């Protein structure tokens, strides 16, 4: 039985079962769970991977996958300038805590939260099995090199056809775009700050070919080992948020911004109740 996010190389039997899972899942018409005008896809982790698998198989155009938390949702909600990003996305997944609560309050449902690391690991494993190619872009040079090393070590058959740091001047950006165009990767993991990575995707669609572009934000820092995951004692007590604040005190600012999200959802939920 596979464990989401587990880093390991699969045996032949695991390979067959793993692919069969995604090939048989029906994800052509995932239900939507709107939150503040953002049409989230109501998908489990397996369904999210299967949907991305289907998008890669189509090979008709590039696809943008959005992973949102409450703060990012506030930035791309209906009425905001960046709402166009959500409207253009091929798949919108609930990455952050609080979104399941919000969907329920607004009369919808989200099956589960989709952790970025778990999604990435399942996709890397899938790419190894299907001989799909990956392009890593974002973060500092030592971070992306460490991620490349870790993935290559745990997934010996994976094809990482390009890797570049995310700090781009004009000349380096042109080289990166040309490299993406020439290598034609199936998946691009893009690790920049929000909303820089989303705007960069929007402005450079001509270079992506048929790739699925996924903004993974700070996930590469974790995969590189630079930022440690929360210890089990914090996870078991539901205090992952406290661990993150301890290792990154500036996240207190993000925490304060979340209050606005919860207040708006709570107010809108009152109107939902009245309609019922």
Order of alpha helices (4+ residues) and beta strands (2+ residues): alpha-beta-beta-alpha-beta-alpha-alpha-beta-alpha-alpha-beta-alpha-beta-alpha-beta-alpha-beta-alpha-alpha-alpha-alpha
